[in-house]
Amino acid sequence: MALADKKVKSIAEVALAAVLITVCSWITVPFPSVPFTLQVFGVYMAVFALGGLKGTLAVAVYIALGLIGVPVFSGFKPGLPTLLGPTGGYVWGFLLAALLCWLAQAVVIKKPTALKTLAAAFGSLLVCYAFGTGWFVYVYAKNSGGIGVWTALTLCVLPYIVPDTLKILGAYKLAQILKTRVDL
């Protein structure tokens, strides 16, 4: 495959992964503080299927589309107000999570196995949770008064641990199947 063809293929893969993350964010079940979406599935599907670099670029494209006004976020919301709102930290956390998976793939994991790859994914999800919850506490306190970290974790993290675990496991399995059938 010529270099130009490889570049076009990579751009198309990143664009399709950004679209996948967008569609996953639109599948929303309202919840008291943070809506239940499939964004975690989309983010990790991009990382597992395309690798750390292209997966991270897909998340960055997804966020950039939202910043320019395309309604890519949950509830079909666009823009900076969403990213600066109480749940915006989780969206920024997706970018951080993808970057950490990329770093793990590039530096830490010399011989990738399912266990090592999934451990990196779950570790990066914990960082996403921490960043998103810290952001939530900050924005909530600024807008509505103080909120304890435990209360924020109860609202924003604890209900999502099992579903997010299943999303990561599903994304990993589907990415493995996809890689055997499509030249990624």
Contacts in CASP RR format, 6 or more apart in sequence:
PFRMAT RR
TARGET T0000
AUTHOR 0000-0000-0000
METHOD contacts of the structure
MODEL  1
MALADKKVKSIAEVALAAVLITVCSWITVPFPSVPFTLQVFGVYMAVFAL
GGLKGTLAVAVYIALGLIGVPVFSGFKPGLPTLLGPTGGYVWGFLLAALL
CWLAQAVVIKKPTALKTLAAAFGSLLVCYAFGTGWFVYVYAKNSGGIGVW
TALTLCVLPYIVPDTLKILGAYKLAQILKTRVDL
1 9 0 8 1.000
10 54 0 8 1.000
13 50 0 8 1.000
13 54 0 8 1.000
13 58 0 8 1.000
13 184 0 8 1.000
14 50 0 8 1.000
14 54 0 8 1.000
14 55 0 8 1.000
14 57 0 8 1.000
14 58 0 8 1.000
14 61 0 8 1.000
15 58 0 8 1.000
15 61 0 8 1.000
17 42 0 8 1.000
17 45 0 8 1.000
17 46 0 8 1.000
17 49 0 8 1.000
17 50 0 8 1.000
17 54 0 8 1.000
17 55 0 8 1.000
17 58 0 8 1.000
18 46 0 8 1.000
18 58 0 8 1.000
18 59 0 8 1.000
18 61 0 8 1.000
18 62 0 8 1.000
18 65 0 8 1.000
20 42 0 8 1.000
20 45 0 8 1.000
20 46 0 8 1.000
20 58 0 8 1.000
21 39 0 8 1.000
21 42 0 8 1.000
21 43 0 8 1.000
21 46 0 8 1.000
21 58 0 8 1.000
21 59 0 8 1.000
21 62 0 8 1.000
21 72 0 8 1.000
21 94 0 8 1.000
22 62 0 8 1.000
22 65 0 8 1.000
22 72 0 8 1.000
24 37 0 8 1.000
24 38 0 8 1.000
24 39 0 8 1.000
24 41 0 8 1.000
24 42 0 8 1.000
25 37 0 8 1.000
25 38 0 8 1.000
25 39 0 8 1.000
25 62 0 8 1.000
25 72 0 8 1.000
25 73 0 8 1.000
25 74 0 8 1.000
25 75 0 8 1.000
26 37 0 8 1.000
26 74 0 8 1.000
26 75 0 8 1.000
26 76 0 8 1.000
27 37 0 8 1.000
27 38 0 8 1.000
28 35 0 8 1.000
28 36 0 8 1.000
28 37 0 8 1.000
28 74 0 8 1.000
28 75 0 8 1.000
29 35 0 8 1.000
29 36 0 8 1.000
29 37 0 8 1.000
30 36 0 8 1.000
31 159 0 8 1.000
32 155 0 8 1.000
33 86 0 8 1.000
33 87 0 8 1.000
33 136 0 8 1.000
33 155 0 8 1.000
33 156 0 8 1.000
34 87 0 8 1.000
34 90 0 8 1.000
34 136 0 8 1.000
34 155 0 8 1.000
34 156 0 8 1.000
34 160 0 8 1.000
35 74 0 8 1.000
35 75 0 8 1.000
35 87 0 8 1.000
36 159 0 8 1.000
36 160 0 8 1.000
36 163 0 8 1.000
37 74 0 8 1.000
38 167 0 8 1.000
39 74 0 8 1.000
39 91 0 8 1.000
39 94 0 8 1.000
40 94 0 8 1.000
40 125 0 8 1.000
40 160 0 8 1.000
40 164 0 8 1.000
40 167 0 8 1.000
40 168 0 8 1.000
40 171 0 8 1.000
41 167 0 8 1.000
41 168 0 8 1.000
41 170 0 8 1.000
41 171 0 8 1.000
42 167 0 8 1.000
42 171 0 8 1.000
43 59 0 8 1.000
43 94 0 8 1.000
43 97 0 8 1.000
43 98 0 8 1.000
44 101 0 8 1.000
44 121 0 8 1.000
44 167 0 8 1.000
44 168 0 8 1.000
44 171 0 8 1.000
44 172 0 8 1.000
45 171 0 8 1.000
45 174 0 8 1.000
45 175 0 8 1.000
46 54 0 8 1.000
46 55 0 8 1.000
46 58 0 8 1.000
46 59 0 8 1.000
46 98 0 8 1.000
47 55 0 8 1.000
47 56 0 8 1.000
47 98 0 8 1.000
47 101 0 8 1.000
47 102 0 8 1.000
47 121 0 8 1.000
48 117 0 8 1.000
48 121 0 8 1.000
48 171 0 8 1.000
48 172 0 8 1.000
48 175 0 8 1.000
48 176 0 8 1.000
49 174 0 8 1.000
49 175 0 8 1.000
49 178 0 8 1.000
49 179 0 8 1.000
49 184 0 8 1.000
50 58 0 8 1.000
50 184 0 8 1.000
51 101 0 8 1.000
51 102 0 8 1.000
51 105 0 8 1.000
52 98 0 8 1.000
52 101 0 8 1.000
52 102 0 8 1.000
52 105 0 8 1.000
52 106 0 8 1.000
53 102 0 8 1.000
55 98 0 8 1.000
55 102 0 8 1.000
56 95 0 8 1.000
56 98 0 8 1.000
56 99 0 8 1.000
56 101 0 8 1.000
56 102 0 8 1.000
58 98 0 8 1.000
59 94 0 8 1.000
59 95 0 8 1.000
59 98 0 8 1.000
60 95 0 8 1.000
62 72 0 8 1.000
62 94 0 8 1.000
63 83 0 8 1.000
63 91 0 8 1.000
63 92 0 8 1.000
63 94 0 8 1.000
63 95 0 8 1.000
65 72 0 8 1.000
66 72 0 8 1.000
66 73 0 8 1.000
66 78 0 8 1.000
66 79 0 8 1.000
66 82 0 8 1.000
66 83 0 8 1.000
67 79 0 8 1.000
67 80 0 8 1.000
67 83 0 8 1.000
68 78 0 8 1.000
68 79 0 8 1.000
69 78 0 8 1.000
69 79 0 8 1.000
70 78 0 8 1.000
71 77 0 8 1.000
71 78 0 8 1.000
72 78 0 8 1.000
73 79 0 8 1.000
73 82 0 8 1.000
73 83 0 8 1.000
73 91 0 8 1.000
74 87 0 8 1.000
82 88 0 8 1.000
82 91 0 8 1.000
83 89 0 8 1.000
83 91 0 8 1.000
83 92 0 8 1.000
84 139 0 8 1.000
85 139 0 8 1.000
86 135 0 8 1.000
86 136 0 8 1.000
86 139 0 8 1.000
86 140 0 8 1.000
86 143 0 8 1.000
87 132 0 8 1.000
87 136 0 8 1.000
87 156 0 8 1.000
88 132 0 8 1.000
88 135 0 8 1.000
88 139 0 8 1.000
89 131 0 8 1.000
89 132 0 8 1.000
89 134 0 8 1.000
89 135 0 8 1.000
89 136 0 8 1.000
90 128 0 8 1.000
90 129 0 8 1.000
90 131 0 8 1.000
90 132 0 8 1.000
90 135 0 8 1.000
90 136 0 8 1.000
90 156 0 8 1.000
92 131 0 8 1.000
92 132 0 8 1.000
92 135 0 8 1.000
93 127 0 8 1.000
93 128 0 8 1.000
93 131 0 8 1.000
93 132 0 8 1.000
94 128 0 8 1.000
96 124 0 8 1.000
96 127 0 8 1.000
96 128 0 8 1.000
96 131 0 8 1.000
97 121 0 8 1.000
97 124 0 8 1.000
97 125 0 8 1.000
97 127 0 8 1.000
97 128 0 8 1.000
98 124 0 8 1.000
100 120 0 8 1.000
100 123 0 8 1.000
100 124 0 8 1.000
100 127 0 8 1.000
101 120 0 8 1.000
101 121 0 8 1.000
101 124 0 8 1.000
104 116 0 8 1.000
104 120 0 8 1.000
104 124 0 8 1.000
105 112 0 8 1.000
105 117 0 8 1.000
105 120 0 8 1.000
108 120 0 8 1.000
109 116 0 8 1.000
109 117 0 8 1.000
109 120 0 8 1.000
114 172 0 8 1.000
117 172 0 8 1.000
118 168 0 8 1.000
118 169 0 8 1.000
118 172 0 8 1.000
121 168 0 8 1.000
121 172 0 8 1.000
122 165 0 8 1.000
122 168 0 8 1.000
125 164 0 8 1.000
125 168 0 8 1.000
129 156 0 8 1.000
129 157 0 8 1.000
132 156 0 8 1.000
133 149 0 8 1.000
133 152 0 8 1.000
133 153 0 8 1.000
133 156 0 8 1.000
133 157 0 8 1.000
134 149 0 8 1.000
134 152 0 8 1.000
136 147 0 8 1.000
136 152 0 8 1.000
136 155 0 8 1.000
136 156 0 8 1.000
137 146 0 8 1.000
137 147 0 8 1.000
137 148 0 8 1.000
137 149 0 8 1.000
137 152 0 8 1.000
140 146 0 8 1.000
140 147 0 8 1.000
140 152 0 8 1.000
141 147 0 8 1.000
178 184 0 8 1.000
END
